Amino acid sequence: MTSTLRRAATVTALAGAAAASVAFLGAGTASAMPTDFRCTAAQVDTTIVAGDPGTGQRYANVVFTAKPGESCNFQGALPVSFTGADGVTVTPEAGSSDAPLVTIADGQQATMLLHWSGIEAPEQQVQPSAVTITAPGTTTPRGDTSDPRITLPWDQSPLDASAEAHDVTVGPVVAA
């Protein structure tokens, strides 16, 4: 082999190796999904599961399940509102703003506890038609945007709406 051919072969081999390295590194960077994004409504499936009632106490868990290929996080209590529940106030549990970050991915779950009382007479209770939870994010790592509101039918027990008992307390999102 002549020196010109050897140089050409070496240059071609080096160029190919460099191109392969760039392609490999670029593919790794492009496919990596950052985990510092807050969950959007489109990244999770959300359900409400009844909790165990106690004497005059009612509970439900909002369950967030990461959709396949999704990774996102929650922190603290999320905003919650009820349709058809005039007179009911919704407040985050004390200290929930200091809750640790919870990351879910690919089918993993996180929950958020709702607590209310059920001690009033039926005429001092309201039966909401829906509950709306506001997801913490509106944009995914891929740049997809979604409405942050997650609205579900309320199929749990009525909420007290009297002046003495009218609060729903929202706990922080925790890993399931």
Buried (B, 14 or more C-beta within 10 A) or exposed (E): EEEEEEEEEEEEEEEEEEEEEEEEEEEEEEEEEEEEBBBBBBBBBBEBEEBEEEEEEBBBBBBBBBBEEBBBBBBBBBBBBBEEBEEBEBEBBEEBEEBEEBBBBEEBBBBBBBBBBBBBEEEBBBBBEBBBBBBBBBEBBEEEEBEBEBBEEBEBBBBBBBEEBBEBBBBBBBEE
